[in-house]
């Protein structure tokens, strides 16, 4: 499989006068804020490139952690979960020499995930009318240029419903809603709005056009 898987002084003055509060920095990037999912994704890519576990930890959902998924066959499966507050370096989590690690996570290093995020942010469509359009991936023309998209108002029901380790029945109470979904063919990243800002909750590496 190939992974195809940033206030000014005026803003501070407004906050001081009772307006919106200044946004807190995320990760180790003082210029980044939690205002938009794109900024969290950019900070995540930066943290992965630097193998900075503390910066990654600052971007993970504080309640649910970050689940790493892969697609064995027609469904999804959780390879690992990064718990809230876990500051281990990304490079220590998934390594080619780890026996039994899914090929998706052992073959492609975190730097490749970071590269895919950066590539996607450079050609990102926000809330497209048709996320299934060929421009976002077409098995009939795998060499064609592919764009990325970010859609708001999503849920993780699809992941849970097709979890090969589950029962196939998903209770509404278990579904996270109002998520933002970033996708560049082969890579899906879900973010949840928390009181601290947008945070990462799922990363799924998918094998596309494998049938």
C-alpha positions in Angstrom: 0.0 0.0 0.0 1.1 3.5 -0.8 0.0 6.2 1.5 -1.9 8.7 -0.7 -2.9 7.7 3.0 -1.7 29.4 12.9 -3.3 36.1 17.9 -2.2 39.4 16.9 -2.2 42.4 19.3 -5.7 43.4 18.1 -7.0 39.9 19.0 -5.5 40.1 22.4 -7.0 43.6 22.9 -10.4 42.3 22.0 -10.1 39.4 24.5 -9.0 41.9 27.2 -12.1 43.9 26.5 -14.4 40.9 27.1 -14.3 39.5 23.6 -13.3 35.9 22.6 -10.4 34.6 24.8 -7.0 34.2 23.3 -6.5 30.8 21.9 -4.0 28.5 23.6 -1.0 27.1 21.6 -1.0 23.4 20.8 1.9 21.1 20.8 5.2 22.9 20.8 4.2 25.4 18.1 3.6 28.8 19.6 2.1 30.1 16.4 -0.4 27.3 16.1 -3.8 27.5 17.7 -6.6 25.1 18.4 -9.1 27.1 16.2 -9.2 24.8 13.2 -8.6 21.1 12.5 -6.1 22.0 9.8 -3.8 23.6 12.4 -3.9 20.5 14.6 -3.1 18.3 11.6 -0.2 20.6 10.7 1.1 20.4 14.3 0.7 16.7 14.3 2.7 16.3 11.1 5.4 18.5 12.6 5.5 16.5 15.8 5.7 13.2 13.9 8.6 14.6 11.7 10.5 15.6 14.9 9.6 12.3 16.6 8.3 14.5 19.5 6.1 12.4 21.8 5.3 15.2 24.1 4.0 17.3 21.2 1.9 14.4 19.9 0.5 13.9 23.4 -0.7 17.5 23.5 -2.8 16.9 20.3 -4.5 13.7 21.4 -8.1 13.6 22.6 -8.0 13.9 26.4 -10.9 11.6 26.9 -10.6 8.9 24.3 -6.9 8.9 23.3 -5.9 8.2 19.7 -6.8 4.9 18.1 -4.7 3.6 15.2 -6.7 1.6 12.7 -5.9 -0.6 9.7 -8.1 -2.4 7.2 -7.6 -6.2 7.1 -9.9 -7.2 4.3 -13.3 -5.6 4.1 -13.4 -4.1 7.6 -11.4 -2.1 10.1 -9.3 -3.2 13.1 -7.6 -1.3 15.9 -3.8 -1.9 16.0 -3.1 0.2 19.0 -4.4 3.0 21.2 -2.3 5.9 22.4 -3.6 6.8 25.8 -4.2 10.4 26.9 -1.0 11.8 28.4 1.3 9.1 26.8 4.4 11.0 25.8 6.3 8.1 24.2 8.1 9.0 20.9 6.2 7.9 17.8 9.2 5.9 16.6 8.9 3.6 19.6 5.3 2.6 18.8 5.4 1.1 15.3 8.5 -0.5 14.0 9.1 -2.9 11.1 10.8 -5.3 13.4 7.8 -5.6 15.7 6.6 -9.2 15.2 2.9 -9.3 14.4 2.5 -5.7 13.6 0.1 -5.1 10.7 1.9 -4.3 7.5 0.1 -1.0 7.3 1.7 0.3 10.4 5.1 -1.5 10.2 5.9 -0.8 6.6 5.2 2.9 6.5 6.9 5.0 9.2 5.3 7.9 11.0 7.3 10.3 8.7 5.3 8.9 5.8 2.1 9.7 7.7 3.4 13.2 8.3 4.2 13.6 4.6 0.8 12.5 3.7 -0.8 15.1 6.0 1.4 17.8 4.6 0.6 16.8 1.1 -3.1 16.8 1.8 -3.2 20.1 3.5 -1.5 21.7 0.4 -4.4 20.5 -1.8 -7.4 20.5 0.6 -11.0 21.0 -0.2 -13.2 22.0 2.8 -16.6 20.4 3.1 -16.9 19.3 -0.6 -20.3 18.5 -1.9 -19.3 15.1 -3.1 -16.4 13.5 -1.1 -16.8 10.4 -3.3 -15.9 12.2 -6.5 -13.1 10.7 -8.5 -10.8 13.7 -7.7 -10.5 12.2 -4.2 -9.4 8.8 -5.5 -10.4 6.6 -8.4 -9.5 3.0 -8.6 -10.1 3.2 -12.4 -7.3 5.7 -12.7 -4.8 5.3 -9.9 -2.3 7.5 -11.6 -4.6 10.5 -11.7 -4.0 13.5 -9.3 -5.8 13.2 -6.0 -7.0 15.9 -3.7 -7.7 15.8 0.0 -10.8 16.9 1.8 -11.9 18.0 5.3 -15.5 17.5 6.2 -17.2 18.7 9.4 -20.1 17.1 11.2 -19.0 13.5 10.8 -19.1 10.6 13.2 -17.0 7.4 13.7 -19.9 5.1 13.3 -18.4 3.6 10.1 -15.2 2.7 11.9 -17.1 1.1 14.7 -19.6 -0.7 12.5 -17.0 -2.4 10.5 -14.6 -3.1 13.4 -13.7 -6.7 12.8 -13.1 -7.1 16.5 -16.6 -6.0 17.4 -20.1 -7.4 17.1 -21.2 -5.2 14.2 -23.8 -3.6 16.4 -23.0 -0.1 17.6 -24.9 1.7 20.3 -25.5 5.4 19.7 -23.9 6.1 23.0 -20.6 4.7 21.7 -20.5 6.9 18.6 -18.6 10.1 18.6 -20.4 12.8 16.6 -19.6 16.3 15.2 -16.1 15.1 14.2 -14.0 16.6 11.5 -12.7 14.1 9.0 -9.5 14.6 7.0 -8.9 12.2 4.2 -6.2 11.9 1.5 -6.7 8.6 -0.3 -5.4 5.9 2.0 -5.3 8.0 5.1 -8.3 9.0 7.3 -7.9 11.2 10.4 -10.7 12.1 12.7 -10.6 15.0 15.1 -13.0 15.9 17.9 -13.8 19.4 19.3 -13.0 19.4 23.0 -13.0 22.2 25.6 -9.2 22.5 24.9 -9.8 22.7 21.1 -9.7 20.1 18.3 -7.9 16.9 19.1 -7.0 13.7 17.3 -9.1 10.7 18.0 -8.6 8.2 15.1 -6.0 7.6 12.5 -6.9 4.9 9.9 -4.5 3.6 7.3 -6.5 2.0 4.5 -5.6 -0.3 1.6 -7.4 1.1 -1.4 -8.1 -0.6 -4.7 -6.9 -3.9 -3.3 -9.8 -6.1 -4.7 
